[in-house]
Structure formats: structure tokens, C-alpha cells
Amino acid sequence: MKVAIVGASGAVGQEFLKVLAERNFPIDELVLFGSERSAGRKYTFRGKEYEVKLLQHNDDFKGVDIAFASAGAGTSREFAETITKHGAVMIDNSSAFRMDEDVPLVVPECNAEDALNRPRNIIANPNCTTIMMVVVLKPIEALSHITNVHVASYQSASGAGAQAMAELEQQYREIVEGKEVTVNKFAYQLAYNVIPQIDVFTDNGYTKEEMKMFNETRKILHSDVKCSAMCVRISALRSHSEAVWIRTEKPLEVKDVQAALAAAPGVTLQDDPATKTYPMPLFTGGKDDVYVGRVRKDISDPNGITLWLSGDQIKKGAALNAVQIAEYLINR
């Protein structure tokens, strides 16, 4: 098994190395690729040092079985043909191909079998906020068809990459030291703040991030569900959280929803208000599962359920989901 990582020096690229090691993924040969800025850097994997190669239009992907790509949509579009031309399966973490009809958009807990139909040998990894939400929606959909979802996301700095995480830490240091605050990765200072914009605005007033949640949810679940999102950047360092309101065709009992979630793959139910037990990004960082709590009836809608979830955006929201897709392909 020959595996490539494209964008090896980024936050998700580094997470790929951790996840592949943790899960003892079968690798006989590993190749790391990056930009001119990253080429030449060295990383250790399973006790062996690997040097990042410059990503180029050549035959470097000959013999590669699976290529994990997390280098941005522009790079993915430019190099997709180069990566796949010798038969490699490209599992792409960018937004480049997610809504293409001939590219499956896969969350293994929801629609793993879609990965088997890949005419271009490309499989798209969904948006991080979508991944975590659909893992939770899937077991509820099995109880009753979900018609509408309203969601407010609370997205950590990690969603904007390693440099954004570093900038948030730098901002807090600068505030404490009384220095001018550095703002490069976000539209405004994130420390001690929340920013109600992730990605650029579209003509309908929603951001691209919010529209991803609408469109990707329907594609993954093969559903006509309508999802209205408000995506917000918060000053947590790692792990995203979401407040979700779900409307189903028939009323559901809280205990039935909790039981379905507790039994669902990739979900951990953490729900006991009496002991103040509920998920928080402080504790979900580095974990594989999506954690769910505050499950209750929506008092404004007899067919409504509302809940809170939290999960590691870099892990399940990116690297782990892609590796799980690859594991599914190997097992098949």
C-alpha cells in the first residue's frame, strides 16, 4: 500500500500523520508533498523520517494507491488529473469537487457505499461542520424523516488552519502584554470576540460555509432536507460545536432519540443536565467521535428536537473522516 499526503505541512496534513499512526493504517510506502514553501521539510512517521517533495505535474504519483489531499481547492483542481492519472484514489479535503455529480461526497457513518462509485477516482471529504452534523442526523433520520434543520455553529480557530490557531494564541499574548493586536487570518480580532462570518457572503446573504451545510447535507443523506445555518467563528482553539434544531415528519420522544444516538457509530452521548454533563470543545479536542448533549423537545414545535454537539474539526471534521473512507475501500 503506497500512500501520499498532499499538503503534508498544514494542520490537516499533520493530523493525517497522527491518525494514520493511531489507526495502524496499512502503509508500505509513504510520500509527502507540499508547496515550494513546504518542500524540504522533514517529518517523522513510525520512527522513519520523510522529506516533503515539491508537488509538480510529473509521474510522482505512479504506484500511489491512495492520495490524501488537503492543500486547498485551487491546488486540488490543478493537480487532480496528475494525482489520479496512474490509478490513485484521491480523497480530497477541499471544497473543489464536493458538489460535482460524478464525485461522491462521503461520511462513512452515513453513506460509505457512495465511495465505490467514483468515475474520476476522486472522493470528496465534506465540510467539517457538515460532517459532524450529519453523523448525528443519520440515526435520527432512521427514526423519522428529517424535513428541516436550523443550526448555529460555534467554530474554533482550527477551522482556518494552523496559522489561524497560532494567531489566536498570539492575540491573547499581545492583549496581556498590552501590545497592538495582530489581525491577519480573520476579518477582526478573534480573541475575546466572536465573528458571525465564515467564508465569503453569497447573493442570498448566506456565507459559502452556510450554503455548504445546506447543499452537502442533502447530497450525503440523499435527502430533500432543508438546512438553514448561521456559522460563527469563536475564540476556542480547537473543536467546533453546533446548536441544532431538527424537525421530523412525526414527533419523536427524547428517550428514543437519545437511545439512537447512543447506539450510532461515531457518536458519544454525553447528556445529563443534573450533573452538568454535556460536550464542550475544551474536552472534545483530539477525540474521534462527535459528542452530543442537551437533547430535548423543541418547545416551539411538536415535531422538533434540539440538541448540542461538539467535535474535533481537524480530526473527525477532516483527517479522520478521510482515513475512514480509505479504510472502507480497503475492507471492500
C-alpha positions in Angstrom: 0.0 0.0 0.0 1.6 3.2 -1.2 0.0 6.4 0.4 0.6 10.0 -0.4 -0.3 13.1 1.6 -0.7 16.4 -0.4 -0.4 19.4 1.9 1.6 17.5 4.5 2.8 20.6 6.4 -0.6 22.1 7.0 -2.8 21.5 10.1 -4.8 18.7 8.4 -1.7 17.2 6.8 -0.1 16.8 10.2 -3.3 15.4 11.6 -3.2 12.8 8.7 0.1 11.5 10.0 -1.2 11.2 13.6 -4.4 9.5 12.6 -2.7 7.0 10.2 -0.3 6.1 13.0 -3.1 5.8 15.7 -5.2 3.6 13.5 -2.3 1.4 12.3 -3.3 2.1 8.7 -1.6 -0.3 6.3 1.3 1.6 4.7 4.2 0.1 2.9 5.4 3.3 1.4 4.6 6.9 2.3 5.2 10.0 0.2 4.7 13.6 1.4 4.0 16.5 -1.0 3.8 20.3 -0.5 4.3 23.7 -1.9 7.6 25.4 -2.6 7.4 26.8 0.9 7.0 23.4 2.5 9.2 21.3 0.2 12.3 20.0 2.0 10.7 19.9 5.5 11.1 16.6 7.3 8.6 14.8 9.4 8.8 11.5 11.3 6.2 8.8 10.9 6.5 5.4 12.7 10.1 6.1 13.5 11.2 7.0 10.0 12.0 10.5 8.6 10.3 11.6 5.5 11.1 14.7 3.4 8.3 16.7 1.8 8.6 16.7 -2.0 7.5 19.6 -4.2 4.1 18.9 -5.8 4.6 19.0 -9.5 3.0 17.9 -12.8 5.0 14.7 -13.3 4.8 11.0 -12.6 5.5 11.2 -8.9 2.1 9.6 -8.2 2.8 6.5 -10.2 2.2 3.5 -7.9 0.3 5.5 -5.3 -2.8 3.7 -4.2 -4.4 6.4 -2.0 -3.7 10.1 -2.0 -5.0 12.3 0.8 -5.2 15.9 -0.4 -5.5 18.9 1.9 -3.9 21.8 0.1 -6.8 24.0 -0.8 -9.4 23.9 -3.6 -7.2 25.6 -6.2 -4.4 23.1 -5.8 -6.8 20.2 -5.8 -8.4 21.4 -9.1 -5.0 22.0 -10.7 -3.4 18.6 -9.7 -6.4 16.2 -9.6 -5.6 14.8 -13.0 -1.9 14.5 -12.2 -2.7 12.7 -8.9 -5.2 10.2 -10.3 -3.9 9.5 -13.8 -2.0 6.4 -12.8 -4.9 5.0 -10.8 -4.5 6.6 -7.3 -7.7 7.3 -5.4 -7.7 10.9 -4.4 -9.6 11.6 -1.2 -9.8 15.4 -1.3 -10.4 17.5 1.8 -11.1 20.8 -0.1 -14.3 22.2 -1.5 -13.2 21.8 -5.1 -15.3 18.7 -6.1 -17.9 18.3 -3.4 -20.9 19.2 -5.4 -19.8 17.6 -8.7 -22.3 15.0 -9.7 -19.5 12.5 -10.7 -17.7 12.8 -7.3 -19.1 11.1 -4.2 -19.3 13.1 -1.1 -18.8 10.7 1.8 -19.1 10.4 5.5 -18.6 6.7 6.3 -21.1 6.6 9.1 -23.8 7.9 6.7 -23.1 6.8 3.0 -19.9 4.8 2.8 -21.1 2.8 -0.2 -21.1 6.0 -2.3 -17.3 5.8 -2.3 -17.5 2.8 -4.5 -18.9 4.8 -7.4 -16.1 7.3 -8.3 -15.8 7.8 -12.1 -12.9 10.2 -11.7 -11.2 8.3 -8.9 -11.9 11.3 -6.7 -13.8 11.1 -3.4 -14.7 14.4 -1.7 -14.4 14.9 2.1 -17.3 17.2 3.2 -17.1 20.5 5.1 -16.1 19.9 8.7 -19.4 21.4 10.2 -21.4 19.3 7.8 -19.6 16.1 8.7 -20.2 16.5 12.4 -23.9 17.4 11.9 -24.8 14.5 9.5 -23.1 11.9 11.8 -25.7 13.0 14.3 -28.6 13.4 11.9 -28.3 9.9 10.4 -29.6 7.9 13.4 -32.4 10.4 13.8 -33.4 10.2 10.2 -33.8 6.4 10.7 -36.5 7.2 13.3 -38.4 9.7 11.2 -37.5 11.6 8.0 -35.9 15.0 8.8 -37.6 17.8 6.8 -35.8 20.9 8.2 -32.7 21.7 10.2 -31.7 25.0 11.8 -28.1 25.2 13.0 -25.9 27.7 14.7 -22.2 26.7 14.6 -19.5 27.8 17.0 -16.4 27.2 15.0 -12.9 27.3 16.5 -9.8 28.9 15.1 -8.6 25.5 13.9 -11.1 25.7 11.0 -8.9 28.4 9.4 -5.7 26.3 9.7 -2.5 26.1 11.8 -1.6 29.8 11.2 -5.0 30.9 12.5 -4.6 28.9 15.6 -1.2 30.4 16.1 -2.6 33.9 15.6 -5.3 33.4 18.2 -2.7 32.4 20.7 -0.6 35.4 19.7 -3.5 37.8 20.1 -4.1 36.7 23.7 -0.4 37.2 24.5 -0.4 40.6 22.9 -3.5 41.7 24.8 -2.0 40.5 28.1 1.3 42.3 27.3 -0.5 45.5 26.2 0.7 45.3 22.6 -1.1 46.1 19.4 -3.1 43.0 18.4 -2.1 41.2 15.2 -5.0 40.5 12.7 -4.2 38.7 9.5 -6.2 35.4 9.3 -9.6 36.8 10.3 -11.6 39.9 9.4 -11.4 41.1 13.0 -9.6 40.3 16.2 -10.9 36.9 17.4 -9.5 36.9 20.9 -12.3 37.9 23.4 -14.7 38.1 20.3 -17.0 36.1 18.0 -17.2 36.8 14.3 -20.5 36.0 12.6 -18.9 35.2 9.2 -17.1 32.2 7.9 -16.1 32.3 4.2 -17.5 35.0 1.8 -21.1 36.1 1.5 -23.2 34.9 -1.4 -26.0 36.9 -3.1 -28.7 35.4 -0.7 -27.0 36.8 2.4 -25.7 33.4 3.5 -22.0 32.7 3.5 -20.4 30.0 1.4 -19.8 28.0 4.6 -23.5 28.2 5.4 -24.5 27.2 1.9 -22.2 24.2 2.1 -24.2 22.9 5.1 -27.4 23.2 3.0 -26.1 21.5 -0.1 -23.8 18.9 1.3 -26.3 17.6 3.8 -28.7 16.8 1.1 -26.1 15.1 -1.0 -24.7 13.0 1.8 -28.1 11.9 3.2 -29.7 11.6 -0.2 -32.5 13.7 1.2 -34.6 16.7 0.5 -33.9 18.1 3.9 -33.6 21.9 4.1 -30.8 23.2 6.4 -30.5 26.9 7.4 -27.2 27.7 9.1 -25.6 30.6 10.9 -21.8 29.9 11.1 -19.8 31.8 13.7 -16.1 31.9 14.5 -15.4 31.8 18.2 -12.2 32.1 20.2 -11.9 28.4 21.1 -8.6 27.0 19.7 -9.7 23.5 18.6 -13.1 21.7 18.1 -16.3 23.0 16.6 -19.7 23.0 18.3 -23.2 23.3 16.9 -26.6 24.1 18.3 -29.1 22.1 16.1 -32.9 22.3 15.8 -34.3 19.3 13.9 -37.9 18.9 12.5 -39.1 15.4 11.7 -42.2 14.2 9.9 -43.5 12.6 13.0 -43.0 13.6 16.7 -40.1 11.8 18.4 -39.6 11.0 22.1 -36.4 12.3 23.6 -35.5 8.9 25.1 -35.8 7.3 21.6 -33.5 9.9 20.1 -31.0 9.5 22.9 -31.0 5.8 22.5 -30.5 6.1 18.7 -27.6 8.5 19.2 -26.0 6.3 22.0 -26.0 3.4 19.6 -24.9 5.2 16.5 -21.3 4.8 15.1 -19.1 7.8 15.6 -21.4 9.3 18.2 -20.9 9.6 22.0 -23.9 10.7 24.0 -22.9 12.9 26.9 -26.2 14.1 28.2 -27.0 14.5 31.9 -28.2 18.1 32.8 -28.4 17.1 36.5 -24.6 16.7 36.7 -23.9 19.4 34.2 -22.7 16.8 31.7 -22.6 18.0 28.1 -20.0 18.3 25.4 -17.6 21.2 25.2 -14.7 21.9 22.8 -12.3 22.0 25.7 -12.8 18.2 26.1 -13.6 17.0 22.6 -10.3 18.1 21.1 -8.3 15.0 20.0 -11.3 12.7 20.2 -12.6 10.6 17.3 -16.3 10.8 18.0 -18.9 13.6 17.7 -20.2 14.2 21.2 -23.9 15.1 21.8 -25.8 16.5 24.7 -28.7 18.8 25.7 -31.2 16.6 23.8 -34.7 17.9 24.3 -38.0 18.6 22.7 -38.3 21.8 20.8 -41.0 23.7 22.9 -41.8 25.8 19.8 -42.6 22.8 17.5 -44.3 19.4 18.4 -42.2 17.7 15.7 -39.0 19.3 16.8 -35.9 18.0 18.6 -33.0 20.3 19.6 -29.5 19.3 20.7 -25.9 20.4 21.1 -22.9 18.7 19.6 -19.1 19.2 19.7 -16.3 17.5 17.8 -12.7 17.9 16.7 -12.7 19.8 13.4 -9.2 18.8 12.4 -9.7 15.2 13.4 -13.3 13.9 12.6 -14.0 17.1 10.6 -11.1 16.4 8.2 -8.3 13.9 8.6 -10.1 11.0 10.4 -13.1 11.1 8.0 -10.8 10.8 5.0 -8.9 7.9 6.6 -12.1 6.1 7.4 -13.1 6.4 3.8 -9.8 4.8 2.8 -10.3 2.1 5.4 -13.7 1.3 3.9 -12.2 1.0 0.4 -9.5 -1.4 1.7 -12.0 -3.5 3.6 -14.1 -3.8 0.5 
